[in-house]
Amino acid sequence: MSKPLKVAIVTNSRTGGGAERAMNTLVRELSQNAKFELLLIPINSGPDDLIDPKCRIIGIERTWRGSPLDGVKSYIRFQRVIHRFNPDVVILNCDLPEFLFAFTISKANVIIVEHSTKSWKTRPFIGKLIWLSLRWRTSAVVRVSSRIIIRSPEPKVDLVISNPLPSEIVSGNRIERDSQNVRLAFIGRLSEEKDPRLFCEIAAKSTLHSILIGDGVMGSSLKELYPFFDWLGLVPNPWDLIGERDLLLLTSRYEGDGLVLLEAIANGIPVLARDTPDFRSFNLPEMNYFRDSQEALRKINQHTTKENDFQLTRDLTESLLNSRNPKRIADDWSTLILSVCQ
């Protein structure tokens, strides 16, 4: 029997956004394949994610937004891990892994996972340089959505494989809340992409109590402006804190995949989403979209008075969730990994 392929998966962290949770889920599924020896390399320090990837993990322990010295030490640690493991395939999940591996000498076949419709948005020039330095040794680029633009210059192989939906995000600790305690909920990074400012502006005009789950660069300024909201920060499983009568308000300007919407649907949480092409791709009923603050407030009031609960039909729910079956998606990834090593 031939030796298993050594596959290193480099991701931002073990916790946080949907991209990390999805990759951990994929790693766990792939770990059941005897053809692979997997190593998960989270770069940033932080608590373990709620998903156990079932493989060896070596963290780089970089401090998020840390000092330049910490960045240099993290780079050196990353080089050591890569060279000791000597992978056959390296999967780079998001921008930071791309940045580190662009300056790494390795003969590994590279697969880049593209999660954002606005990759390298704040640093487009650096992003272009990174891609140009990686393109010649990149075997394939995987886009998690067909809405994400193909990179230029085009990669050798480009394909779309959706993010898997982890079963662990379905909360077994669902809290029960009556109609008097309906709340508005925000889940995600406190960044321009997710537009938490719009959420706060809408929530401040609503009579409902509001909670925000997540962290990011906009956190401090928004907390000063809206101290009367519940700022819960990062939590292991946000769905443990949200009841079925609460309403998830999605205000993102753009989404690579919109995994949080699917997670809400899996948990039976009503959703009201900003009317953008990214959210429209899920083909939700018209009642589940809002175009401006006034329409959002009107529909929030309808939810409060039980005129509209924003729940989806069973057929639509099953269709959306079945499209993210982890095993089927892992099979697609297995085929890709084996093909780049032929």
N, C-alpha and C positions, 0 to 999 in steps of 0.2 A: 504494500500500500504506500502511495506517495505521501510525502509530508504535507500537512495542511498549509494552506497559504496564510502567511502572517499579514494581518490586516490591522492597521492603526487608524482609529477614528478620532480626529482632533475636533473638539468642540469648545465653545466659549466657557461653559461651566457645567456643573452637575445640576444646577437649579435655575429657575428664572422663567424664560420664555418658552413658547411653544416649540421653537426650533430645537431647543435642548431636550425637552420632554419627548419630542418625536424621534430624535436620534437615539435617545436611550432605549426607547421602545424597539426601534429597529435593531440595535445592537443585541438586545435580549433575544429577539427572534433569530438573528443570524448566529448567535452563540450555540444554537441547537444543531447547526450544520457542522458535521465532523470535518468538512473540507476546509474550515477556517479556524485559525487561532487569532483571537481578537484581543486588542488592547485599546481601551478607551482613555483618551488623554484630554481631560478638562483643563483649560488654561487658567481661568480665574478661580480664586479661592471662594469658599462659601459653603453653606450646609449641603448635605447630600440631597439630591432630588428625591421625589416620592417614588420614582421608578427604579427598581434594582435592575441594572443592565445584565447581570449574570455573567460578567467576564472580569478579567483583570483590569484594574484602574490605576493609573499613575497620574496624580494631579501635579500640575506645574506650580500651583499656589500663587499665582500672580495677584497682587492687590489691585482691585478694580479702581481705576483713576489714581493709581499710586505714583510714586516718585520715579524719575528717570532711572535711578539706580536700581529700583525694584524691577523696572522693565528690562534692564540689561541682565540682571540675575535670572529673570524668567526666561529670557532668550537662551542663555547658556544652559539652563536646566532642560529646556525643550530640545536643544541640540543633543544633549547627552541621552535623553530618553529615546529619541529617534535612532541614534546611531547604535545604542545597545540593543534595541528591539530589531533593528534592521528589517523593516517591513517590506513585503512584496507589493502591497497596495496601501496608499494613504488616502483617506477620505477627509476632506477639509470642509467642515460645516460652518459656514458664515465667514465674515470678513477677517476677523482677528486670526483664525487659523491660516487663512490665505497669506496674511501679512508675515507671520512667523515662518511659514514653510517656503516662502519666496526666497529667503536667504539661507535655506538649508540644502546642503549637498546630499543628495540621495538618489539612488537608482530606482526607487519605487515608482510604480504606476500611480498616477494621481487622478483622483475623482473629486471634483468640486461640486458642492451642493449649494444651489442658489435659492435662497428663501425670500428675497425681497424684490419687489418691483422697482425699488429705488436703491439698488446696491451701491455702496460707496457714495451716497447722496451728498454727505457733508464734506467728503474728500475725493471728489471725482478724479482729480489729476493723479493722486497717489493710487487710487483704485485701478486706473488705466495702466500705470507703470507695473503694478503688481501682476495684473493679468498678462501683460506682455512678457513679463519675466517667467510666468508659469505656463503660458500657452504651449510652448514647445515640448514640455514634458507632462502635459495634462492629457490623459487618455479619454476622459469624458467629462462633460458638465451635465449634472442632473438638476433640472428645474422642478420645483415642487408644484408649479402651476403653469399652465400654458399662457397665462397672462404675463409672465415674466419674460422680458425681451431677451432674445438670444445674444450672447456676448459678441462684441466686435473687436478684433477679427474673430470669425467663427471658430469654435473648437473643432477638433477632429470628429468627435461624436457628441451630439446634443440630444437629450431625451427628457421626457417628463415622467416623473414618478412622484405621486402624491405622498404627503406625510401620512404615516399611520396614526390611528387614533388609539391611544393607550387605554386599556380597560380600567387602570387604576384611578383615572380622573373621575370616574363615576363614584360619587360619594356614598359611602355606607352610613354616614352620620348626618343625613339630611335633617336640618332643623325645621321645625314647623312654626309658621308665623301666620297669624290671622290677618284679616284685611286692615286692621288698625295699625299694623306694623310693617306694611309694605315699604320697601326701600328701593332706591336706585343704586345700582352697583356698577363700578368700573373695575375692569381687570386688565392689567397690561403695564408696559413700561410708561413711566411719566416722561414722555418725549414728544417732540413735534409730530412724529409719525402717527402716534396714537391720539394726538390732540386732546389731552385731558383738560385743557383750558375750556374747550367747548363743552365738555361734560360738566365742568364746574359752573359755567355760565347758565346752562340749562337747569342744573340741579338747584342753583341758588334761587331761581324763579319758581321752582316747584315747592309744593307743601310737604313733599316726602323727605324723610331722612336719607342721607347718602353715605355710602362707604366706597373707599378707593383702595384696591388691593394691587400693590406693585410699588416700584421705586424707579428713580431715574433723575436726570439732570434738572427737570422742571419741578421736582418735589418741594424744595425749600421755598421757592417763590410762591407756589400755589398754596402751600400750607399757611403762609402769612396772610394771603388774601382771603382764604376760606378756612379759618380755624375751626368752624362749627361742624365741618364734616368729620367723619371717622376715617383717619389715615392709618390703614392697617399694615402697610409695608409688604414685604415679601412673606408669604406663608407657604407651608409645605403643600397644602391642597386647598386652593381658594374655594372650591365647591363645597367644602365642609361648612363654610360660613354664610352660604346663600340659601335662602328658602325658596320654595316653589312659587310663592306669591310675590317675591321680589322681582325686579325687572332689570335685566342687564342692558345697559345703554352703550352701544358701540359707536364711538365717535371718530374712529381712525380716518385719516386723510387717504391712506392707502394701506393695503395688506398684501404680503407675499402669498399667504395661504388662507388666513382667517381661521386658524385652528381653534381659537377661543370660541368662535361662533359654534363650531361643531361640538366642542366640549360642553357648551351650555345646552345644546340640543340633546346631547347624550344624557345630561342630568335633568332634563325636563324643565329647564329654566326659561321663562319667556324672554324674548330678545327683541329689541328695537334697534335697528342698524342704520347708520348713515347711508344715504343713497349715493353710492359710489359704484363704479364698474366692478371693483373687487368683490364687494358684498352682493351686488346684483348677480354675480356668476353663480350664486347658490340657489337662485330662482325661488326665493321665499315669496309668500303672498305679499301683495301690495301693502297690507296693513303693517307689515314688519319693517318698513322703511320710512325714514323721515328726511325731508329736503332742507329744512331750516329749523331754527329754535322754536318758532311758533307751532309748527306741525308736530315737533317732538313733544312739546308741552301738552298739546291737545290729546295726543295719543297716550301720553303718560296718565293724564286724567281719566281717559277711557279705561285704562288698565286698573286704576285705583277704584273706580266705581263699578268694576266688573262688566262694563260694556264690551270690553275686548280683552282677552287674556293672552293674545299673541301666540297661543300654542299652535304647533304645526300638525298637519294631518299625519296619521300613522304611516301612510304610504311614503310621504315625502321624508319623514324622519328616518325610516328604514333605508330608503334609497341613499340618503346622504351618509349615513353611518356605515352601511355595507361597502360603500366605495372606498372606505379607509381601513379595511380589514388588515390587521398587522401581518398575518401569515402570508396573504397574497402579495402584499407589498414587499415583504422580505424575499419572496420567491423571485420577484423582478430584480431585486438588488443582487441576489445570489447569481443570477444569470449574467448580470452586468460585470460583477467582480471577476467571475471566471473568464469572461470573454476578453477582458483587458489584459489578462495574464497569458493568453494563448500566443 
